[in-house]
Amino acid sequence: MLRIYADYREKASNVPDFLRELGAVVIFENLTVADYVISETIGIERKSVEDLVSSVFDKRFFDQLSRLSESYKEPYILIEGDLSQIRFITTKWKAVNSALVSAIIDYDLRVLFSLNKKDSAEVLYKLAEKISAKSNFRSINLHDKPKFENLKDIQLYVVESLPNVGEKLAKKLLEKFNTIENICKASISDLEKALGSRKRAEEIYKVLHTAYSSDNGTKKNVSLADFLAEDRNNND
């Protein structure tokens, strides 16, 4: 059975659901590089036509590709949607074409195309199927940690590893609390004010304040009230 690793942010896209319908086992991970990983050498970034255009003009495109090519020997980009729409989204559509050509030449990028999310799932499944047929299955080592050029990028990477925290929220937390240490010391109420979500604040608080144990992955989840009560008892 095919195993495909997906970034947890892809849940909302429904692409993982279509992959499961095709028979794949989808494993969600907090991927800092790539949206899907199907082998130790292959990482895939999925972009809608709209996101492709916006990422080219807001300078995210080449940063993402640089990190992808540093982490995976065979980097792919899967462009989803009708390419003819690019001409209606921007009058500078030739710049998008130039960016793709540059990505292929400078980053050795492989480009795949799909019409919609269901089609994207079929493309991903077929690619995983081909790769699986060429080599015996083995567990994938998700070596997606990027190379850092400065302290700011390291700080963002650390904060982005928290549950349900992407780049925007990581920046928001660091701007609000100034240091990672202050984020760790923040109360649930303070985290909620910064994040705008009580549930997300509670999840982060539990991650930051739960003592590490080898059986943390197997213990049944407890409510925040139970966790806080247990924490008070341990400190009495």
N, C-alpha and C positions, 0 to 999 in steps of 0.2 A: 504493500500500500504506500502511495506517495505521501511524503511529508513535506509540507511547505511552511516556512516560518513567515509570519506577518507582523508588522508593527501594529500595536494595539489601536493606534489611531485609524487603521484601516477598517475597524469594525463597522463604523458608520457608513462606509461606502457600499456595503453588501457584497463586495467582491469575494470576501472569505466565505460567505454563505453559498455563493455560486460554485466556489471551489469544492466545498463539501458535497454539494449535489453531484458533482462530477466524480466524487469518490476519494478526494484528497483528505488527508488529515492536516488540519490547519492549527498551528501552534503559535499563540500570540506571545510576543516578546516586546520589551521596550527597546526597539531598534533606534539607535541614534543615527545610523546610516542605512539607507535603503528602506523601501516599503515591504519588499519581499526578498527572502533568501531561500534558494533551492539547493545550494551546495556550498562548500567552503570557498569556492572560487567565484560564485555567481551571486551578485546582488542586483536587485531591480528597483528602480525608482518609477512609480506610476504617476503620470501627470495628465490631467485633462487638458484639452486644447486651451481653455481659458487660463489654467494655472501655468501652462507652458509660456504663454505670452506674458503674463504678469511677472513670472520669475525671471524672464530674460530682461525686462525693463527695470525691475527693482534690484537687479544684480544678485539674486539668490541662485540663479541657474548654474553659473560656473563654480560657485562655492560648493553647492551640493554635488556637482559632478567631480570636483577635485577630491572631496572626501570619499565619494563612492569609488573612484579609481584608486585611491590610496588603500582602501580597505579590501577591495575585491579585484582579483586578477582579470575577471571578465565582467565589467560593469555594463548594465543594460538600462535603457530608459524605455518605458512603455507609454506611448502617446495615445490617449483615449479620446475619440471624438472625430468630428468631421474637419479635416485639415483646411477645407475651403473656407471655413468660418473665420480663419485667421485674418483674411482680407477684410472682413466686416468688423472685426474687433479692433484692428489698428490699421492706420494708413502706412505704418512702417513695417509692414509684414515681411519685407525683404530682410529686415534685421533678424527676424526669428529664423528664417532660412539660413542666414549667415552663421547664427549662433549654433544651429544644429550641425552645419558643415564643420565649424571649428571644433565642436565637441567630438565629432567622429575622428577628426585628424589629430587633435591635440591630446585627447583623453582616451583614444582607442575605444570610444563608446559604441556599443551595438544598439541599434534603434529598432523597436518593434511598434506595431500599430494595431489599434483595435477600434471598433465602432462605438462600443458602449461597455458598461461594467460587466455584463454577462460575457461579452466577447473577450474582455480582458482576462476573465477567469479562465476561459478556454485557451487563450494564448499561454498563460502562465502554466496551466496544467500540461499542455502539450510540450512546453519547454522542459518542465520537470520530468515528464515521461521520457523524453529523448535523453536527458542527462542520466536518468536512473538506468536506462537500458545500456548505456555505455560503461557504467561502473557499478560495482557492488555497493549496496546501500550501507552507509555508516552514518552515525550521528554527526550532526553539523556543529562545528565549533564556530560560534558567532563572534568572529573577530572584527567587530565593527567599530572598535574604539579609534577615533580619528587622531591624527597628529595635531598638536596644538602649537600655535605660534605665539600666544601670549597668555598671561594669567587670566584675563577676562574670559577667554574661550574655555579655559579649564573650569572656572567657576560656573559658567553657564552649563557645561557638560554635567557637572556634579548635580546641579539643581534640576536639570532636565531628567535625571534618572529617577526622580521622585514620581510616584504614581499619578498619572493623568496630568503631567506637567510638560508642556511643549516649550518651544523657544520663547514665545511671547509671554507666557506665564512665568517662566524662569527669569526673564528680564524684569518683569513686574515685581517679583518677590525680592530680587537683589536690589532693585531701586528703592523698594519700601523698607527693607530691613538692613540694607547696606552690606552685611557680611553673611556668609553661610552660617557662622556661629550664632548670629542673631536669629536666623530662621529656625535653627534648632532649639533656641530658647523661647521662641514665640508661643503664646497660648493658642488654644483652639480658636478663641474669639478673634485674636489678632490675625491668624491665618485666614479665617473666614472673611474678614474685612478686605484682605488683600486679594483673595481668590474669588470672592463672590459666590462661594459654594460651601455650605456647612459640611456636606458629605466629603468633599475633596479635602477640606481642612482636617477632618477627623482621620481620614486615611493617611495623610501625610504625618499627622501627629503620632499615630500609632507606629508608623515606620521609624520615626526619629527617636521614639522613647521606649520601644520594646527591646528588652535585652536579647541579644543574639543567642540562639540555641539551635543545635543540629536538628531538633524536631519541630522547629517553627513551621517548616513546610508541610508537616503532617498533622499538626494540631488543628482541631476544629476552630473555625473563626469565632471570636467572641465579640459581643457588642462593645461599644466604647465605654458604656457604664461599667460593664464587667471588668474591662481592662483597667479603668481608672481605680476601681475598687480594689483590684488585685495589686495595683501599684501602691496604693495607700497602705495596704496590709503588709506589703514587703518592706515599707519604710517605717512601720511602727516598731 
